């Protein structure tokens, strides 16, 4: 009986893992953090703040309330529908601001991976919507193929449901108010 899966009303839902996140810090703005240790009994979380290069302790309930998600490169590429080289080229060419990046805690000079905030993903989407994909058209118009709309992208980032309604032969995205 101990090995059986518990079902019913008293089962607590498992929360998403809290590894990397953005937090709005006074006098510094939105900064990238990594969870080092959580002490639920004392309601404390110890984090590493990458831009400030130091370890910071916060109240865990405050972090859970105010945290914003951080997306890695593969998640952003999947949301946008473009390859890694397209995103990296946009960053190196200066078309979008460089997102905050992680590094090894023993070697702080070497970049490890980029972590995108919601604003970084929306800025990348805005840039990619102005870039033509493929050979140039003769009429000079821009066709960014298979790029999601801003509302679809926000729904994907926030794990909201997207409802599609069939109009003729096309599926058109529609949204409903979130149930609270």
Secondary structure, 3 states (H helix, E strand, C coil): CCCCCCCCCCCCCCCCCCCEEEEEECCCEEEEEEEEEEECCCCEEEEEECCCCEEEEEEHHHHHHHCEECEEHHHHHHHHCCCHHHHHHHHHCCCCCCCCEEECCCCCCCEEEEEECHHHHHHHHHHHCCCCCCCCCCCCCCCCCCCCCHHHHHHHHCCCCCEEEEECCEEEEECCCCCC
